[in-house]
Amino acid sequence: MGSPSALYPKKIDLTNCDKEPIHLIGRIQSHAMLFVIDNPSFEISHISENVISTLSRKREDFFSKRLKDVLGENGTLIETYIKSGDNNSLEVTINDNRYVVVTHHNNQLVYVELEPIEQQENAQFMQRQLSEIISDLSEAVSVSAMCDKTAQLIKQFAGYDRVMIYKFDENWNGKIVSEAREEQLDSWIGMHYPATDIPQQARKLFLKQGVRIIADVASQTVPVYAKLTLQDEPLDLGLCESRASSPIHIEYLQNMKVGATLTAAIVSDGELWGLIACHHYSPKFVNYYKRQTVKFLTQVFSTQLTLRASNEVLTRINATTAIRATLVEQMSDGWDVANGLTQKPTSMLTITEASGGAVFLENNVSTVGETPSKQEIIALIDWIYDTQMGDIYTTQNIAEEYEKGSAFVKIGSGLLCVFIAKGEKDCLLWFKPELKQLISWGGNPEKAVEEKGKRLSPRKSFEKWNQEQVNTSLPWKDYEIASAQALKTSISNIIISRYQEVKLLNDKLKEAYKELESFSYSVSHDLRSPLRGIDGFAQIIKEDYFETLDEYGKKAIQTIIDSTSKMNMLIDDILAFSGIGKNQISMGVFSMKEVVEEVITFLQVDLKYKSAQFIIDPKLPDAYGDRAMIFQLLNNLVGNALKYSHTIEKPIIEIGCDNSLSPVVYYVKDNGIGFDNKYNEKIFGVFNRLVKDEFEGSGIGLAISQRVLEKHQGRIWAEGQVDNGAAFYFQLPAR
C-alpha cells in the first residue's frame, strides 16, 4: 500500500458521493508541496510526491527525519516558526523559487504546505485597495445591493471570469442571487441548482476552511505518501489549502467547461448562508495572500449580511410590538386567549404574512382567515406533536412532509406552528397558501446524473431548465418566526397572570371556607340553644295552657313549634352542606341496590307515602365511591321525588341505570309536579327553590347532592317538565 489515497473508496459515483470522504482523498494539487510532521518529535511522517522530485531525493530519505535535516536552514526556520505560534507569514526560498509556508495542526500532526509566490502586490497598494473595497461594501443600501457590490469587487480584485453569490435554501438547493461576469458570458442570475451539486460533507468543509481554490481543473493531482508504519492509516487533509478535489466534482466542473475556481463560505449566525463562487475558463492560480484577502472580504460581507438581516428582523418585530400589545389587551379581556386572537378586529394574522390562523387551547380550535377544517387542524397538530422535535415547526410544503397535507395545500402549503407550553398540545398555527411559480434550474434537476458506461456521472447539460413549482408557499421570514415566539411569550404571561389571579381567588375562597366552618360551629352551638329554649317553652305552654288559649293563641303556639322545627331542619342541612366539603372521602365498592333499599327504609315510605309505587331496577350494578355520601345523595333525590309527587293520585318513583354509557348513569325519576327545564342548572343552587311553601324543605338538598358528586369528581344533571315529573341523573367515576 503506497499511500493513504489507497484507503479512499475505489468506487465513487453519484450513488455514494454524498458519503464520499473527501477529507481523506490522499492527494493535493500540483502547485503546492506538503510535509506532515509529528508533534512534538518534528519527524516527517508524510510527504507529497512532488517533494521528492523538487529536492531530488529518494522517498525513504525523508521519513523519520526532521525538516531541518532535509531542508537545511529553511527547515530550521520552519520548525522555529511552528514552535513560536507566530501568526505572521513565513516565506522561504527553495531552488531559487519563493514559497509561503502555510501550517495548521490536526491532532498530533502539523501540516506544512509550501505554496509558490508569484507576483506580489505592493503592501500599501493592497491596503488602500482593501480599504476602498470595505468602504464601497458598507455603502450598499440593501442586501441585494450588497451582494451585487461584493460580486463586482471580488471580480475586480481576484480577476476571475465569473463571480457569483450563491444562496442556499432550507433544503440546501442553491440559487444565484447576484453575479459579475465577462460580457461574452451568459447571465446565470436566478438559476437554481440541486442540493446534490454541493453535498453535505463539502458544505461542512467550506464552513471550517472558509476559502479554497482549484488552480487547474485539468491538471494531474499529486499523491501523498506515508512512512511504512502509517500506510494503513488515513490522513485527514480536510483543512489543507491545497487539498485535491473529489473526482466527481472535477468531472462536474469539466462538464461546465470551467478551468479554475475559488470558493469562499458566507457564514451568518454560525450557519452556511451561501458561497461566493468564482469561475475561470482557463487555469488560474491565486496566491495565498490574495486568498486570505478574499476570505477577509467575505467575512466582512458575512458580518454586514448578518447585521442587515438582524436589523431587518428587529425593525419588523418592533413594528409588530404595538400590534402584540393590542392582541394582549384583547386576550386579557375576559381572559379569553382564543377569542382575543381570532374574533377581534386585530387578529393573530397581523404579525405575519399568513392568510389563515388557528388557536388550539384546551382541545378547542378557533380559526381566523383561510384555514383547513377543524378536524384537519386537530389531526395536523397530533402529527406535529408526535413526530417533530422542539416547540416550533415550519414548512413551505406541508404535503411533502405530512401525508394528509395534500388535502389543504391550496390554502395551507406553508405552516408555522408554535407550541405554547412544553409537553402540551396547546399551540398557535399560521397558514400560507400555495404559490405557483416558475423555477429556472441549471440543467434538469431530475437528471442531475447521467449514465456513462457502467457508472453514474454528473450531468453534462447546464442549459436553463424551467420547472413549475407547486404545493409550495412563500418562505417563513425570520421576523415572522420571531413575532410568533414573542406572541407565545405574551400568552404565557397572560396564563401566568390568570393563574396568579385564580390563586388569589383560591386563597380568598379558602379563607371564606374557614369562615363558613366557623359560622357552621356558631350555628351548631349558638343558635341551637335558644331554639331549644323557644321550642321547650312553646311545648310547655301547649301541654299546660293550650285549652285556656283562644284560637289565635293556639295558632301562634303551633306556628312557633313548626318554625323551630323548620329552623332545626335548616341548621341540619347547612351543617350537612358544609360538612360535605371538609369530610374526607372514603372510596370503595358497594351495592347500589342495598343503599337504595336502606334509603327507602330510612324515609319510612310504608308509613308516610303508602300510595307511592317504586320501580327499582333489580340489576343495579355495584358502584365505586363513598357509601355514606351516596346514601346522603340518594336520600335527597328519593326524598324529593316522594315529596313532589305525593299530591299525585298514583305517585311512581323509578330508580334505575343506563349501562350503555361509561361510566354507568344512575337515575331517580318521578311523575310529580316537575319543573321548567330552563331552570335545570339553577335548581342545584343553595336556597334556590322553584316551589312555594306548600312543600316543606330548606332549598339545600340538591346543592348537597351536587357537592357529593363534585367530591367524587362525578356529575349530576336534571331534566323536568311542568306537571309531568322530573328526572335526576348522576355518574360516579369508574373504578
C-alpha positions in Angstrom: 0.0 0.0 0.0 1.8 3.1 -1.3 -0.2 6.0 0.2 -3.2 6.9 2.2 -5.0 7.5 -1.0 -5.2 3.8 -1.4 -7.6 3.8 1.5 -10.0 6.0 -0.4 -13.2 4.2 -1.7 -12.4 2.5 -5.1 -15.8 3.3 -6.5 -17.1 6.8 -6.2 -20.0 7.9 -8.3 -23.3 9.7 -8.0 -24.8 6.8 -6.0 -22.5 7.4 -3.0 -20.9 10.8 -3.5 -22.8 12.3 -0.5 -20.9 9.8 1.7 -17.5 10.4 -0.1 -14.8 11.0 2.5 -13.3 14.0 0.5 -11.1 14.9 3.5 -9.3 11.5 3.1 -8.6 11.9 -0.6 -4.8 11.5 -0.1 -3.8 13.8 -2.8 -3.0 17.5 -3.2 -3.0 20.0 -6.1 0.3 20.1 -8.1 1.1 23.8 -7.4 1.9 23.1 -3.7 4.2 20.8 -1.7 3.2 19.1 1.6 5.1 17.9 4.6 3.3 16.3 7.6 5.3 16.1 10.8 4.7 14.6 14.1 4.3 16.9 17.1 6.3 17.1 19.3 9.1 14.9 17.7 9.0 17.0 14.5 9.8 13.9 12.5 8.4 13.7 9.0 5.5 11.2 8.6 4.1 12.1 5.2 5.2 13.9 2.1 3.7 14.8 -1.3 5.2 13.2 -4.3 6.5 16.4 -5.8 8.7 17.0 -2.7 10.8 14.0 -3.9 11.3 15.5 -7.4 11.8 19.1 -6.2 14.5 18.1 -3.7 15.9 15.2 -5.8 15.9 12.7 -3.1 14.5 9.2 -2.6 11.2 8.7 -0.7 12.8 6.8 2.2 15.3 9.6 2.7 12.5 11.8 4.2 10.7 9.6 6.8 11.6 9.8 10.4 13.9 12.8 9.7 13.2 16.4 10.6 12.6 19.3 8.3 16.0 20.8 9.2 17.6 17.5 8.0 16.1 17.7 4.5 15.6 21.5 4.1 18.6 22.7 5.9 18.3 26.3 7.1 14.8 26.6 5.7 13.8 23.6 7.7 15.1 25.2 10.9 13.2 28.4 10.1 10.0 26.5 9.6 10.4 24.5 12.9 11.1 27.6 14.8 8.1 29.3 13.2 5.9 26.3 14.2 7.2 26.4 17.8 6.7 30.1 18.2 3.0 30.1 17.1 3.7 33.3 15.1 0.6 34.4 13.1 2.7 36.4 10.6 3.5 34.7 7.4 6.8 33.0 6.7 8.5 32.8 3.3 11.4 30.5 2.2 13.4 30.1 -1.0 14.0 26.6 -2.4 15.9 26.1 -5.7 15.5 29.8 -6.4 11.7 29.6 -6.1 10.0 31.6 -3.4 7.3 29.9 -1.3 5.0 30.9 1.5 4.7 28.5 4.4 1.1 27.6 5.4 0.7 25.5 8.6 -2.1 24.1 10.6 -2.4 21.5 13.4 -4.7 18.5 13.5 -4.5 16.1 16.5 -0.8 15.2 16.9 0.2 16.2 13.4 1.4 19.5 11.9 0.7 20.1 8.2 3.3 22.2 6.4 2.3 23.4 2.9 4.7 25.3 0.6 2.9 27.4 -1.9 4.6 29.4 -4.7 4.6 33.2 -4.5 4.1 34.7 -7.9 4.0 38.4 -8.5 3.4 40.1 -5.1 1.4 43.4 -5.0 2.8 46.4 -3.1 1.6 46.2 0.5 0.5 49.8 0.6 -1.4 49.4 -2.6 -3.1 46.3 -1.2 -4.1 48.1 2.0 -5.5 51.1 0.1 -7.4 48.8 -2.3 -8.8 46.8 0.6 -9.9 50.0 2.4 -11.7 51.2 -0.7 -13.5 47.8 -1.1 -14.7 47.8 2.5 -15.9 51.4 2.2 -17.8 50.5 -1.0 -19.4 47.5 0.6 -20.6 49.5 3.6 -22.3 52.0 1.4 -24.7 49.4 -0.1 -28.3 50.2 0.9 -29.8 46.8 0.8 -28.8 43.1 1.0 -29.4 42.8 -2.8 -27.2 45.8 -3.5 -24.6 44.4 -1.1 -24.5 41.1 -3.0 -24.1 42.9 -6.3 -21.3 45.1 -4.9 -19.5 42.1 -3.4 -19.5 40.1 -6.6 -18.2 43.1 -8.6 -15.4 43.9 -6.0 -14.1 40.4 -5.8 -14.1 40.1 -9.6 -12.1 43.2 -9.9 -9.8 42.1 -7.1 -9.2 38.5 -8.0 -9.7 38.7 -11.8 -12.0 35.7 -12.3 -14.2 35.5 -15.4 -17.4 35.0 -13.4 -18.1 35.7 -9.7 -21.4 34.5 -8.3 -23.2 34.9 -4.9 -24.8 31.6 -4.3 -27.5 31.3 -1.6 -28.8 28.1 0.0 -32.5 27.5 0.8 -33.7 25.4 3.7 -33.2 22.2 1.6 -29.7 23.2 0.6 -30.7 23.8 -3.0 -28.7 26.8 -4.3 -29.8 29.9 -6.2 -27.5 32.5 -7.8 -28.7 35.8 -6.4 -26.0 38.0 -7.9 -23.1 37.8 -10.3 -20.3 39.8 -12.0 -19.1 38.4 -15.3 -17.3 39.0 -18.5 -19.5 40.5 -21.2 -19.4 37.5 -23.5 -20.7 35.1 -20.9 -24.4 34.3 -20.4 -26.0 35.5 -17.2 -26.8 32.8 -14.6 -28.7 35.1 -12.2 -31.8 33.4 -10.8 -30.6 30.0 -11.8 -31.2 27.2 -9.2 -29.0 24.2 -8.6 -30.0 21.0 -6.7 -28.5 20.2 -3.2 -26.7 17.2 -4.8 -24.3 19.7 -6.6 -22.7 20.5 -3.3 -23.1 17.5 -0.9 -23.3 17.9 2.9 -19.7 16.9 3.6 -18.4 19.6 1.2 -20.6 22.2 2.9 -19.1 21.2 6.3 -15.6 21.7 5.0 -16.5 25.0 3.5 -17.8 26.1 6.9 -14.5 25.1 8.5 -12.0 26.2 5.9 -13.5 29.5 4.7 -11.9 29.7 1.2 -10.2 27.3 -1.2 -9.2 27.1 -4.8 -8.8 24.7 -7.6 -5.9 26.2 -9.6 -6.2 23.9 -12.7 -9.2 21.6 -13.1 -7.4 19.6 -15.8 -4.1 19.1 -14.1 -3.0 15.9 -12.5 -3.1 15.8 -8.7 -0.2 14.7 -6.5 -0.3 11.7 -4.2 0.7 12.0 -0.6 3.0 9.2 0.8 3.2 7.9 4.4 6.0 6.3 6.1 5.7 2.5 6.3 4.2 2.3 9.8 1.4 4.7 8.9 0.4 3.4 5.5 -2.7 1.7 6.8 -4.0 4.9 8.5 -5.9 7.5 6.5 -4.6 11.1 6.5 -7.1 13.9 7.1 -6.4 16.6 4.5 -9.7 18.4 5.2 -8.1 21.8 6.2 -5.2 21.7 3.7 -5.2 24.7 1.4 -4.0 22.6 -1.5 -6.2 19.5 -0.9 -7.2 17.9 -4.2 -10.9 17.8 -5.0 -13.3 14.9 -5.4 -13.1 13.3 -8.9 -16.8 13.7 -9.1 -16.5 17.5 -8.6 -13.7 17.7 -11.1 -15.9 15.9 -13.7 -18.7 18.3 -12.8 -16.5 21.4 -13.4 -15.2 19.9 -16.7 -18.7 19.4 -17.9 -19.3 23.1 -17.2 -16.1 23.9 -19.2 -14.6 25.6 -16.1 -10.8 25.7 -15.8 -10.2 27.0 -12.3 -12.3 28.0 -9.2 -12.2 29.9 -6.0 -14.9 29.4 -3.4 -15.5 31.3 -0.2 -18.0 30.5 2.5 -20.6 33.1 3.5 -21.4 32.4 7.2 -24.3 34.0 9.0 -25.1 33.3 12.7 -22.8 30.2 12.5 -24.7 28.7 9.6 -23.6 28.4 6.0 -25.8 31.1 4.3 -24.2 30.6 0.9 -21.0 30.8 -1.2 -19.0 33.2 -3.2 -18.3 31.0 -6.3 -15.6 32.2 -8.7 -15.2 30.5 -12.1 -12.4 31.0 -14.6 -12.4 29.3 -18.0 -8.7 28.6 -18.1 -6.2 27.6 -15.3 -5.8 30.4 -12.7 -3.7 30.4 -9.5 -4.5 32.9 -6.8 -1.7 33.1 -4.2 -2.3 32.5 -0.5 -2.1 36.3 0.4 -4.8 37.2 -2.1 -7.0 34.3 -0.9 -6.7 35.5 2.6 -7.8 38.9 1.4 -10.8 37.3 -0.3 -11.5 35.4 2.9 -11.4 38.7 4.9 -13.7 40.4 2.4 -16.1 37.5 2.6 -16.1 37.8 6.4 -16.8 41.5 6.2 -19.7 40.7 3.8 -21.0 38.0 6.1 -20.9 40.3 9.1 -22.7 43.0 7.2 -25.2 40.5 5.9 -25.9 39.2 9.5 -26.2 42.8 10.8 -28.6 43.8 7.9 -30.7 40.6 8.5 -30.8 41.2 12.2 -31.7 44.9 11.8 -34.5 43.9 9.4 -35.8 41.4 11.8 -35.7 43.9 14.7 -37.4 46.5 12.6 -40.2 44.2 11.7 -40.5 42.9 15.2 -40.6 46.4 16.6 -43.3 47.2 14.1 -45.4 44.3 15.5 -44.8 45.3 19.1 -47.8 47.7 19.1 -49.9 45.0 17.4 -48.9 42.5 20.0 -49.9 45.0 22.7 -53.3 45.2 21.2 -53.6 41.4 21.0 -52.6 41.1 24.7 -55.3 43.7 25.6 -57.8 41.7 23.6 -56.8 38.4 25.1 -56.9 39.8 28.7 -60.5 41.0 28.1 -62.3 38.2 29.9 -59.1 36.1 29.9 -60.1 34.6 26.5 -57.0 33.9 24.5 -58.6 32.3 21.5 -61.3 34.9 21.2 -58.8 37.7 21.5 -56.6 36.3 18.7 -59.3 35.2 16.2 -62.6 37.1 16.8 -61.4 40.7 17.3 -60.6 43.4 14.7 -56.9 42.9 15.2 -56.1 39.2 14.8 -53.1 37.0 15.0 -52.6 37.3 11.3 -51.4 40.9 11.6 -48.0 39.8 13.0 -47.1 37.6 10.0 -47.8 37.5 6.2 -50.1 34.4 6.7 -53.6 34.3 5.3 -55.0 31.9 7.9 -54.5 31.2 11.6 -55.7 28.9 14.3 -55.5 28.6 18.1 -55.7 25.3 19.8 -56.4 25.6 23.5 -58.0 23.1 25.9 -58.9 20.8 23.0 -60.8 23.6 21.2 -59.9 25.0 17.8 -60.6 28.7 16.9 -59.7 30.0 13.4 -59.4 33.2 11.5 -58.9 33.7 7.8 -58.5 30.8 5.3 -57.6 27.6 7.2 -58.1 23.8 6.9 -61.2 22.4 8.7 -61.1 22.0 12.4 -60.8 18.2 12.1 -57.9 18.6 9.7 -56.2 21.0 12.1 -56.6 18.7 15.1 -55.1 15.8 13.1 -52.2 18.0 11.9 -51.4 19.1 15.5 -51.4 15.4 16.6 -48.9 14.6 13.8 -46.6 17.6 14.6 -46.7 16.8 18.3 -45.9 13.1 17.7 -43.2 13.4 15.0 -41.4 16.7 15.4 -38.9 17.9 17.9 -38.9 21.3 19.6 -41.6 23.9 20.2 -41.5 25.4 16.7 -42.3 23.7 13.3 -42.1 25.4 9.9 -42.5 24.2 6.4 -43.2 25.7 2.9 -44.5 22.3 1.6 -46.7 20.5 4.1 -47.8 17.9 1.5 -44.2 16.8 1.1 -43.8 16.1 4.9 -47.4 15.2 6.0 -49.3 12.6 4.2 -52.7 14.2 4.7 -51.4 17.7 3.9 -52.3 17.4 0.2 -55.9 17.9 1.1 -55.4 21.6 2.0 -52.3 22.7 0.0 -54.2 25.4 -1.8 -54.8 27.4 1.4 -52.2 25.9 3.7 -49.0 24.8 1.9 -47.0 26.8 4.3 -47.3 26.2 8.1 -45.8 27.8 11.2 -46.7 26.1 14.4 -45.6 27.3 17.9 -46.4 25.2 21.0 -47.3 27.3 24.0 -46.2 25.0 26.8 -43.7 22.1 26.9 -45.4 18.7 26.9 -48.8 20.2 25.9 -50.6 20.3 22.5 -51.9 23.8 23.0 -50.4 25.8 20.1 -50.7 28.6 17.6 -50.8 27.9 13.9 -50.4 30.2 10.8 -51.0 29.1 7.2 -49.7 30.4 3.9 -51.4 29.5 0.6 -49.8 27.7 -2.3 -47.8 30.0 -4.6 -47.2 28.6 -8.1 -44.0 29.9 -9.7 -41.6 29.1 -12.4 -38.1 28.0 -11.2 -35.2 28.1 -13.6 -32.6 25.3 -13.0 -29.1 25.0 -14.3 -29.9 21.8 -16.1 -32.7 19.4 -15.4 -32.7 18.8 -11.6 -34.4 15.4 -12.1 -31.4 14.4 -14.3 -28.6 15.6 -12.1 -26.7 12.5 -13.1 -26.1 10.7 -16.4 -25.2 7.1 -17.1 -21.7 6.8 -18.6 -20.8 3.3 -19.3 -21.3 1.3 -16.1 -21.2 4.3 -13.8 -23.3 7.4 -13.0 -21.6 10.8 -13.8 -22.6 14.4 -13.2 -24.9 15.9 -15.8 -23.3 17.5 -18.9 -26.0 19.9 -19.8 -26.4 23.1 -17.7 -28.8 24.8 -20.1 -31.8 26.6 -18.4 -34.5 24.2 -17.4 -37.8 25.7 -16.4 -40.0 23.9 -13.9 -43.3 24.9 -12.3 -43.2 24.8 -8.6 -46.4 23.7 -6.9 -47.6 22.8 -3.4 -45.2 25.4 -2.0 -45.8 28.7 -0.2 -43.6 31.7 0.3 -40.9 31.0 2.9 -41.4 32.0 6.5 -39.2 35.0 7.3 -37.1 35.3 10.4 -39.3 38.2 11.7 -42.4 36.1 11.4 -41.0 33.3 13.4 -39.6 35.8 16.0 -43.0 37.6 16.2 -44.8 34.2 16.7 -42.4 33.3 19.5 -42.9 36.8 21.1 -46.7 36.2 20.9 -46.3 32.8 22.6 -44.4 34.5 25.4 -47.2 37.1 25.8 -49.7 34.3 26.0 -47.6 32.5 28.6 -47.5 35.8 30.7 -51.3 36.1 30.4 -51.7 32.5 31.6 -49.3 33.2 34.5 -51.3 36.3 35.4 -54.5 34.4 35.2 -53.0 31.7 37.4 -52.0 34.3 39.9 -55.4 35.8 39.9 -57.0 32.3 40.3 -54.6 31.6 43.1 -55.6 34.8 44.9 -59.2 33.9 44.5 -58.5 30.4 45.7 -56.8 31.8 48.8 -59.8 34.1 49.4 -62.1 31.0 48.9 -60.1 29.1 51.5 -60.4 32.0 53.9 -64.2 32.1 53.2 -64.4 28.4 53.7 -62.7 28.7 57.1 -65.2 31.5 58.0 -68.0 29.1 56.8 -66.7 26.4 59.2 -66.7 29.0 62.0 -70.2 30.0 61.0 -71.3 26.4 61.0 -69.9 25.9 64.5 -71.8 29.1 65.6 -75.0 27.8 64.1 -74.5 24.4 65.8 -73.9 25.9 69.2 -75.1 29.5 69.4 -78.3 29.1 67.5 -79.5 25.7 68.7 -79.5 26.6 72.4 -82.1 29.5 72.1 -84.1 27.4 69.6 -84.3 24.6 72.1 -85.5 27.1 74.7 -88.1 28.5 72.4 -89.3 25.1 71.4 -89.3 23.9 75.0 -91.3 26.8 76.4 -93.8 26.5 73.5 -94.3 22.8 74.2 -94.9 23.6 77.9 -97.5 26.2 77.0 -99.1 23.8 74.6 -99.3 21.0 77.2 -100.4 23.0 80.2 -102.3 26.0 78.9 -103.4 25.1 75.4 -107.1 24.7 76.3 -107.2 28.1 78.0 -106.0 29.9 74.9 -108.3 31.3 72.3 -107.9 30.3 68.6 -105.4 33.0 67.8 -103.2 31.9 70.8 -103.4 28.2 69.8 -102.3 29.1 66.2 -99.5 31.2 67.5 -98.1 28.4 69.7 -98.3 25.9 66.8 -96.6 28.4 64.5 -93.7 28.8 67.0 -93.3 25.0 67.3 -93.5 24.5 63.5 -91.0 27.3 62.9 -88.5 26.0 65.4 -88.8 22.6 63.7 -88.1 24.1 60.3 -85.2 26.1 61.7 -83.6 23.0 63.2 -84.0 21.2 59.8 -82.4 24.2 58.1 -79.5 24.1 60.5 -79.1 20.4 60.0 -79.0 20.9 56.2 -76.5 23.8 56.4 -74.2 21.7 58.6 -74.6 18.8 56.2 -73.7 21.0 53.2 -70.6 22.4 54.9 -69.6 19.0 56.2 -69.5 17.5 52.7 -66.7 19.9 51.8 -64.4 19.1 54.7 -65.2 15.4 55.2 -62.5 13.0 53.9 -63.9 10.8 51.1 -63.6 7.0 51.7 -63.8 5.2 48.3 -64.8 1.7 48.0 -67.1 -0.8 46.1 -70.6 -1.2 47.4 -74.0 -2.5 46.4 -76.1 0.4 45.0 -79.2 -1.8 45.3 -78.7 -2.2 49.1 -78.2 1.5 49.5 -81.4 2.2 47.7 -83.3 -0.2 50.0 -81.8 1.4 53.1 -82.8 4.9 51.9 -86.4 3.7 51.3 -86.5 2.2 54.8 -85.0 5.3 56.3 -87.6 7.5 54.7 -90.4 5.3 56.2 -92.1 5.0 52.9 -94.6 2.4 54.2 -95.9 4.8 56.8 -95.6 8.2 55.2 -96.1 7.5 51.5 -98.4 4.5 51.4 -99.7 5.3 47.9 -96.2 5.6 46.3 -95.2 2.9 43.9 -91.5 2.1 43.4 -89.9 0.6 40.2 -86.4 -0.4 41.1 -84.1 -2.0 38.5 -83.2 -5.4 40.0 -79.8 -5.4 38.1 -78.5 -2.1 39.6 -74.7 -2.5 39.2 -72.3 -2.1 42.1 -70.9 1.4 42.5 -67.5 2.8 43.5 -67.5 5.8 45.9 -68.0 6.9 49.4 -71.0 4.8 50.6 -72.1 7.2 53.3 -72.1 10.1 50.9 -74.0 8.2 48.2 -76.6 7.3 50.9 -77.0 11.0 51.6 -77.3 11.8 47.8 -80.0 9.2 47.3 -81.8 10.2 50.5 -82.1 13.7 49.0 -83.1 12.6 45.5 -85.6 9.9 46.6 -86.9 12.2 49.3 -87.5 15.0 46.8 -89.2 12.5 44.4 -91.6 11.4 47.1 -92.2 15.0 48.4 -93.0 16.5 45.0 -95.2 13.6 43.8 -97.3 12.9 46.9 -100.0 15.2 45.5 -100.5 12.9 42.5 -103.1 10.2 42.8 -100.7 7.4 41.9 -97.1 8.5 42.6 -94.5 6.4 40.7 -90.8 6.6 41.7 -88.4 4.9 39.3 -84.8 4.1 40.3 -82.6 2.6 37.6 -79.5 2.9 35.4 -78.2 3.1 31.8 -75.4 0.6 31.3 -74.8 1.6 27.7 -72.8 4.6 28.9 -69.5 4.6 30.6 -69.3 5.3 33.4 -72.8 3.9 34.1 -75.5 6.5 34.6 -77.9 6.1 37.6 -81.2 7.9 37.8 -84.2 8.7 40.0 -87.4 9.7 38.2 -90.9 10.7 39.4 -94.2 11.6 37.9 -94.8 14.6 40.2 -95.1 18.3 39.7 -91.9 18.6 37.7 -90.2 21.9 36.8 -89.5 24.2 33.9 -86.4 22.7 32.2 -84.9 26.2 31.7 -84.0 26.0 35.5 -82.2 22.7 35.2 -78.9 24.3 36.4 -80.3 26.9 38.8 -82.1 24.1 40.7 -78.8 22.9 42.2 -78.1 26.3 43.8 -78.3 26.9 47.6 -81.7 28.1 48.7 -82.9 28.0 45.0 -86.4 26.6 45.5 -88.8 26.5 42.5 -91.9 25.8 44.6 -93.9 27.7 47.2 -94.2 26.9 50.9 -96.8 24.1 50.3 -93.8 21.7 50.0 -91.5 21.6 53.0 -87.8 21.9 52.6 -84.8 24.1 53.1 -83.6 24.5 49.5 -80.2 22.9 50.3 -80.8 19.3 49.5 -79.9 19.4 45.8 -76.9 21.6 46.5 -75.7 18.9 48.9 -76.3 16.3 46.1 -74.2 18.3 43.7 -71.5 18.8 46.3 -71.4 15.0 46.8 -70.8 14.4 43.1 -68.2 17.1 42.9 -66.4 15.4 45.8 -66.4 12.2 43.7 -65.3 14.0 40.5 -68.6 12.8 39.0 -71.5 14.8 37.7 -75.3 15.3 38.2 -77.9 16.8 36.0 -81.7 17.2 35.8 -84.5 17.1 33.3 -88.0 18.2 34.0 -91.4 19.2 32.6 -94.0 21.2 34.5 -96.8 18.8 35.8 -95.1 15.9 34.1 -92.4 14.8 36.5 -88.7 15.2 36.9 -85.6 13.0 36.4 -82.2 13.3 38.1 -79.2 11.6 36.6 -75.7 11.1 38.1 -72.4 9.4 37.2 -69.8 8.2 39.6 -66.2 7.8 38.4 -65.1 4.4 37.0 -63.1 2.3 39.5 
